[in-house]
Amino acid sequence: MKPYVFITRKLPDEAVEKLRAKYDVKMWEKEDVGVPRSILLEEAGRADALLTMLSDQIDEELLSAGTRLKVVTNLAVGYDNVDVEAATKHGIAICNTPDVLTAATADLTFALLMATARRIVEGAEFIKAGQWKSWSPLLLAGHDIHHKTIGIVGMGGIGSAVAKRATGFEMEILYHNRSRKNDVEMELGATYCSFEQLIERSDFVVCLTPLTEETKNLFTRDVFRRMKKTAIFINASRGPVVNEEDLYAALVDGDIAAAGLDVFAKEPIDQTHPLLGLSNVVAIPHIGSATVETRLNMIQLCLDNIDAILSGKEPKTLVNKEWNK
């Protein structure tokens, strides 16, 4: 009997053709609806491998149900939805998709920064609503980007790529990270500083930190109050690093000028969420890596990792290095 692989979202048929030739593969067919928890638990009990999304909770309950489960490949670079320690305990390999999405996510992050600073979405809605009646000097006037100071919280691969893009705008680059990045400092002229210094000095505060116990609720009302009143906050990491009630209050009261958000504490975000009612918020639906080329590369990396594990080989991007020790 062929090993069984369950994929929690519908992927292009051509992408999984090679895997189907070797394994019994089943996909959740509803593109716009996540697989229900009860079905995911049932499939985990049958599967040798799971290909999961960031919205799927891979916790102790699921991992202990996976009596045949050998590998979970997560279609994301982050894996805060996975209990890695529990997976290791159960002898299950966890894989992710780093590197292949770095450039696309950096492009989107900088695009979000630009759209927020220059009020692009607001301007597009303004003209569609028939409100453009004449030209005036300060009509939808935004904020300069060139020669401003960008502060990047989380200088991993994506943060470094965003910093590289900032050099094209001749921006001063500040960053805060768990460890200093000497290569980034040498190559891009970035300056390491404390979190407190970064939020006080930056015109653009860009959050790209992973979600951990230390970074959860990192951005609170107190933090926003210490930013410049002209500062723009960009979050392309994970929603829970921000206290959204505090961000809303900061935007309404003028503690900061605007925010660009690709991620939210609860996703999908409801259209009645208070942040969506603010004109100085640009909100997009977690599309940091959403280009056709990048998503296909991410899918292929997940499939390659599944094939490697089920064939008794080393996967390309193993998260829990101690899995088979």
C-alpha positions in Angstrom: 0.0 0.0 0.0 1.3 3.4 -1.0 2.0 6.0 1.8 -0.9 8.4 2.2 -0.4 12.2 1.9 -3.1 14.7 2.9 -2.9 18.3 1.7 -5.1 20.8 3.5 -5.8 23.2 0.6 -6.4 22.7 -3.1 -3.1 23.0 -5.0 -2.7 23.1 -8.8 -3.0 19.5 -10.2 0.2 19.8 -12.2 2.1 20.7 -9.1 1.3 17.4 -7.4 1.4 15.1 -10.5 4.8 13.7 -9.6 3.8 13.0 -6.0 0.7 11.2 -7.1 2.8 8.9 -9.2 4.5 7.6 -6.0 1.9 8.2 -3.2 -1.8 8.1 -2.5 -2.5 11.9 -2.4 -5.7 13.6 -1.3 -6.4 17.4 -1.2 -9.0 19.4 0.5 -10.9 20.7 -2.5 -12.6 23.8 -1.2 -10.3 26.7 -2.1 -11.8 29.4 0.0 -12.7 27.4 3.1 -10.2 25.8 5.4 -10.4 22.2 6.3 -12.6 21.7 9.4 -10.7 20.6 12.5 -12.6 17.4 12.8 -11.6 16.3 9.3 -8.0 17.4 9.8 -7.8 15.2 12.9 -9.3 12.3 11.0 -6.9 12.7 8.1 -4.0 13.1 10.5 -4.9 9.7 11.9 -4.6 8.1 8.5 -1.7 10.1 6.9 2.0 9.4 6.6 2.5 13.0 5.6 0.6 16.3 5.9 1.0 19.5 3.8 -0.4 22.2 5.9 -1.2 25.9 5.9 -0.4 28.6 8.5 -4.0 28.6 9.5 -3.9 24.9 10.4 -3.1 24.2 14.1 -0.6 21.4 14.4 -0.8 20.8 18.1 -0.4 17.9 20.6 -3.9 16.7 19.9 -3.3 16.3 16.2 0.3 15.0 16.5 -0.7 12.3 19.0 -3.6 11.3 16.6 -1.1 10.9 13.8 0.0 7.3 14.6 1.5 6.9 11.1 2.5 10.5 10.7 6.2 11.0 9.7 6.3 14.5 8.4 4.3 17.8 8.4 5.4 20.4 5.8 4.1 23.9 6.5 3.5 26.2 3.5 5.2 29.1 5.2 8.5 30.2 6.5 7.0 30.8 10.0 5.8 27.8 12.0 4.1 29.4 15.1 1.1 27.2 14.3 3.1 24.1 14.9 4.0 22.6 18.3 7.6 21.7 17.2 8.5 20.2 20.6 5.5 17.9 20.5 6.3 16.8 17.0 9.9 15.9 17.9 8.5 13.9 20.9 6.3 12.0 18.5 9.2 11.5 16.0 7.5 13.6 13.4 9.6 15.8 11.1 8.6 19.5 10.7 9.5 21.3 7.5 8.9 24.9 6.3 9.6 27.1 3.3 12.4 29.6 4.0 14.4 31.5 1.5 12.1 30.9 -1.6 9.7 33.6 -0.4 12.2 36.2 0.9 12.3 38.4 -2.2 8.5 38.4 -2.9 7.7 39.2 0.8 10.2 42.0 0.8 8.7 43.4 -2.3 5.2 43.3 -0.8 6.4 44.8 2.5 8.0 47.8 0.7 5.0 48.2 -1.5 2.8 48.3 1.6 5.1 50.9 3.1 4.9 53.0 -0.1 1.1 52.6 -0.4 0.5 53.7 3.2 2.9 56.6 3.0 1.6 58.0 -0.3 -2.1 57.1 0.5 -2.4 55.1 -2.7 -5.4 53.0 -1.7 -7.2 56.1 -0.3 -6.5 57.9 -3.5 -7.8 55.1 -5.7 -11.0 54.9 -3.6 -11.3 58.7 -3.8 -11.4 58.8 -7.5 -13.7 55.7 -7.9 -16.2 57.4 -5.6 -16.3 60.4 -7.9 -14.8 62.7 -5.3 -12.0 64.2 -7.4 -13.4 67.6 -8.5 -10.3 69.7 -8.8 -6.5 69.7 -8.2 -5.3 71.3 -5.0 -1.8 71.6 -3.5 -2.4 69.3 -0.5 -5.0 66.9 -2.0 -4.2 63.5 -0.4 -0.7 64.6 0.5 1.2 61.8 2.1 4.7 61.4 3.4 8.1 61.3 1.7 9.9 58.0 1.7 13.3 59.0 0.3 15.9 60.1 2.8 13.7 59.1 5.8 14.7 56.6 8.5 13.4 53.1 8.4 13.5 50.9 11.5 13.3 47.2 10.9 12.3 45.0 13.9 13.5 41.5 13.0 16.5 41.4 10.6 16.2 37.9 9.2 16.3 37.2 5.5 13.2 39.2 4.7 14.3 42.1 6.9 17.7 42.2 5.2 15.9 42.2 1.8 13.7 45.1 2.9 16.8 47.0 4.1 18.4 46.4 0.6 15.3 47.9 -1.0 15.5 50.9 1.4 19.0 51.7 0.1 17.4 52.6 -3.3 15.5 55.4 -1.5 18.6 56.5 0.3 17.0 55.8 3.6 18.8 55.7 7.0 18.5 52.0 8.1 18.1 51.1 11.8 17.4 47.6 13.0 16.8 45.6 16.1 17.3 41.9 16.2 18.1 39.2 18.8 21.6 39.2 17.4 23.6 41.7 15.4 24.0 41.2 11.7 27.5 42.3 10.8 27.1 41.4 7.2 24.0 43.6 6.8 25.8 46.4 8.6 28.8 46.1 6.3 26.8 45.7 3.0 23.9 48.1 3.6 25.2 50.5 6.2 22.5 49.5 8.6 22.8 50.5 12.3 22.0 48.2 15.1 20.1 49.8 18.0 17.8 49.0 20.9 14.1 48.6 20.4 13.5 51.8 22.3 15.9 53.7 20.2 14.4 52.3 17.0 10.8 53.2 17.7 11.8 56.8 18.8 14.0 57.6 15.8 12.3 55.9 12.9 9.9 57.5 10.4 8.8 54.0 9.3 8.7 51.1 11.8 8.6 47.8 9.9 7.8 44.7 11.9 9.2 41.5 10.5 9.9 39.6 13.7 8.8 36.0 14.1 6.0 35.3 16.6 7.4 34.0 19.9 6.4 34.4 23.6 8.8 37.4 23.7 7.3 39.2 20.6 3.6 38.6 21.3 2.0 42.0 22.1 5.4 43.7 21.4 3.6 46.7 20.0 1.4 48.3 22.7 -0.1 51.7 23.3 3.0 52.7 25.2 5.2 51.8 22.3 3.1 53.7 19.8 3.1 56.8 22.0 6.9 56.8 22.0 7.0 56.8 18.2 7.0 60.0 16.2 3.6 61.4 15.5 4.5 61.3 11.8 5.6 57.7 12.1 4.1 55.0 9.9 3.8 51.4 11.2 4.1 48.4 8.9 3.4 44.9 10.0 4.2 42.0 7.6 5.2 39.4 10.2 2.4 38.0 12.4 -0.7 39.7 13.7 -0.4 38.8 17.4 2.9 40.9 17.8 0.5 43.9 17.9 -2.2 44.8 20.4 -4.8 45.8 17.8 -6.9 47.7 20.3 -3.9 49.8 21.2 -3.0 50.3 17.5 -6.5 51.5 16.8 -6.4 54.0 19.7 -3.0 55.2 18.6 -4.2 55.9 15.1 -7.4 57.6 16.2 -5.6 59.8 18.7 -2.8 60.7 16.4 0.0 58.9 18.3 1.2 57.8 14.9 0.2 58.8 11.4 -0.8 55.6 9.7 -0.4 51.8 9.5 0.0 49.3 6.7 -1.1 45.8 7.8 -0.7 42.4 6.0 -1.4 40.3 9.0 -3.9 40.3 11.9 -4.5 38.7 15.3 -7.4 36.7 13.9 -7.4 35.8 10.3 -9.4 36.2 8.1 -10.2 39.6 9.6 -13.9 40.5 9.7 -15.0 43.4 7.6 -16.5 45.1 10.7 -13.1 45.2 12.5 -12.5 48.8 13.8 -9.1 49.1 12.0 -10.8 48.7 8.6 -12.9 51.8 9.3 -9.9 54.1 9.4 -8.7 56.0 6.4 -5.1 55.9 7.6 -4.9 52.1 7.5 -4.0 50.1 4.5 -5.1 46.5 5.1 -4.4 43.6 2.8 -5.1 39.8 3.3 -1.8 38.2 4.3 -0.4 38.2 0.8 3.3 38.7 1.6 4.5 35.9 -0.6 1.6 35.8 -3.0 3.1 35.7 -6.4 2.5 32.8 -8.7 6.2 32.1 -9.0 6.8 32.2 -5.3 3.8 30.2 -4.2 4.6 27.5 -6.8 8.2 27.3 -5.5 6.9 27.1 -1.9 4.6 24.2 -2.9 7.3 22.4 -4.7 9.6 22.7 -1.7 6.9 21.2 0.6 6.4 18.3 -1.9 10.1 17.7 -2.1 10.3 17.5 1.7 7.5 15.0 1.8 9.1 12.9 -0.8 12.5 13.0 0.9 11.1 11.9 4.3 8.9 9.2 2.9 11.9 7.9 0.8 14.2 7.8 3.8 16.2 10.8 2.7 17.2 14.1 4.4 14.6 16.9 3.8 15.7 20.2 2.4 14.4 22.5 5.2 14.0 20.6 8.5 12.9 22.8 11.4 13.4 20.3 14.3 17.0 19.3 13.7 16.9 16.8 16.5 13.9 14.9 15.0 15.7 11.7 14.1 18.4 11.7 16.8 
